[in-house]
Amino acid sequence: MRKEFNHINEARSFIVEKLSSDTLLGREGFKMYESKYVIDYKPQQAWAAELLAHAIARGELATNGVQVVEINLYDLVLRHLDAEGLWEAFKEHERDLEPAAMIETLQASASIEQVIIPSIQEKLDQTEAYDLVFITGVGETFPYIRTHWVLDALTTSKPVVLWFPGTYRKKSDGSSSLDILDIRQGTGGGYYRATNLFDL
């Protein structure tokens, strides 16, 4: 049965307990489910969730011997655009571009296949030892980055935890979708082979 919290900060102890589990971490010889997890929260709590993810990664989880690699998608995109000399151009022309054109331009400039996944994989490869991957910055990169693309393309033997501003929904066919920013995605919401941490 799903565990409910009014505010993401109230879930702190629950999240730490679940993410410190030897079973979830695969320390007992097997991993649970697909080793991909979602922590969904109300979109208006995004800043609190961002702070919480960072705090427990550096605090309680580290104390429990769980090493976390933090990946912020928004920071990753900004660093890439800045390195390519594109950030100032985007800011200058933002008002002139239609939203659809801006999204297409961002998807081309910071594509999942050529930029996002290689950048994440590089960070993981450069990290000596880690137990969990936190992915944040999801709301800030919507809609030009879709999280199911990231989860599907990411290759790691360690559990991945997606911090998600919105609602995780179970479909009647047994699959699941995520309504980002609580915008109903319908059939276009993507297919997620991920487990809601609050269902554990």
N, C-alpha and C positions, 0 to 999 in steps of 0.2 A: 504494500500500500504506500502511495506517495506521501513523503514527509513534506508538510507545508510550513512555510515561514512567511510572516508578513513583510519582513525586510531581510535582505541578503546578509546583513551583519548578524542577525539572530541565528543564522545557519553556520556560523563560524566553527563551533565545536563539532557539529555534525560533519561538516566538510572535512575538517582535519582528521577526524576519526576514520572516515571512509577512505580517504586518500592515503592514510598510513597503514591500511590493511595489507598484510602480507599476501593475501589472496588476490586482491586487486592489483598489487604490484608484481605479481608473478613470482614471488619469493618462495612459494610452496610447490614449485614445479609446473604449474599451469596458470593461465590467465583467465579471468572472467570475461565472457562475451567476446566482443571484438576488440577490447582494450581501447575503446574510444568512448568518452564520456562527455555529457553535457551538464553544465551547471547553468540553468536558466534563471533569470531574475527580471523584475519589472524594469522596463527601459529607463524610467525616471531615476532608478538607483544605479545607473551605469558608473558614475564616478565613484560611488561607495564600493561597487563590485571590483573596479579596477584597483582601488587601494587595498581591498581585502585580499585579492589574488596575490598582489605583491607582498603584503604583510605576512600571510601564512606561508608563502614560499620561502621567505627569508627568516621567518620566525618558527612557528610550531613544527612545520614539516621538516625544516632543517634540524631542529632539535631532536625530532624523531628519527633522524638518519635518512630522510627522504630528500634527495637532491632534485630540484626543479629547474628546468630550462624554460624561461619566460620568452614568449614570442608575441610581440604586439604588432599586429598587421598594419595598423595606421603608421606607427613609427617606421616600420620597414618600408612602406610605400614612400613616405616623406624623405627618408634617407636616399632611396633610389632616385627619386625625382630630383633631389638636390644634387646628387653626385653626377647626374646626367645633364645638369644645367637646365632642367625643365620646370622647376618649381616656380621661379619668377614669371616665366612665360604663362604658366597655368593661372597664376594669380591675376596677371595683367588681362588675360582674355576670358576670364571666368564669366564676366557679365555679358559678354558678346555671344557666348555659345549657348545653344539650346541645351536643356538637361540631357537629352538623349545623345547629343553630340559630345558633351562633356564625358558622359559615361563611356562611350565608345573610345574616346581618346585616352582616358585613363586605363581602360582595359588593354588597349594596344601598348601603352607606355609602360605599364606595370602588370604584364600578363601573368596569369597563374603559372603557365608552363615555363616561360622563359625567365621570370624574375622572382615571383613569390616563392614557389616550391624550391628552386635552386638556392635561394637565400636562406630559407629555413633549413634545408638539408645541410648547407655549409655550416650553419651555426651548430647544428646537432653533431656533425662530424668533428667539429673543432672542440667539442665539449668532452673532456676525458671520461667522466662518469656521471650519469644522471638516471633518475628513476621515473620521472614524470615530465611531460611537456604541457605547459599552460599556453593556450592561444587566447589572446585578448585583442582589444581594438576592433572588434567585429562590427559594432554599430557604426563606427566612424568610417568604415570602408564599404558600407552598403550603399548602392547596389552594385558597384563595379567589381567587388569581390564577393563571391558566394561561398559560404562556409562549407557546403557539401563538396564543392570542387576541391577545396583545400584538404578536407578530411580524406577524400577519395584518392588524391594524388600523393599525399604524404606517406613516406616509407620510414617506419621506425619500429623496433621491437618493443618499445616502451609504451605504456599507456599515455594517451593524449586526452587532455581535458580542455574542452571548449567552453569558455565563459561567454554566455549568450544573452544579450538583451532582448528578451521576447518570451515566447511560450513554446514549449516542447509539446507536440501533440501526437498521440497514438492514432493511427488510421485503422479503419475497420479490417483492412487486409493484413494487419499485423505489423506493417511498416510504420515509420514515424516521419514527421516533418517538423520544421522549426519556423514559427511565424516571427520573423525578425521585427523588432520594434512593435510587436503585436499587430502587424499588418497581415491579414489573412493571405497566405500564399496560394491557397487552392491547390490545383494540380501542378503548379509551377514551383512549389515550395522545396523541391529537391527531396531525394531519398537519403535517409540517414541510417546507417548501420551503427548507431551509437546508443548508449544506454544513459538515461537520465540518472544522475547521481542520486537524486532525491527519491528514486524508486528502489534503491538498494536497501 
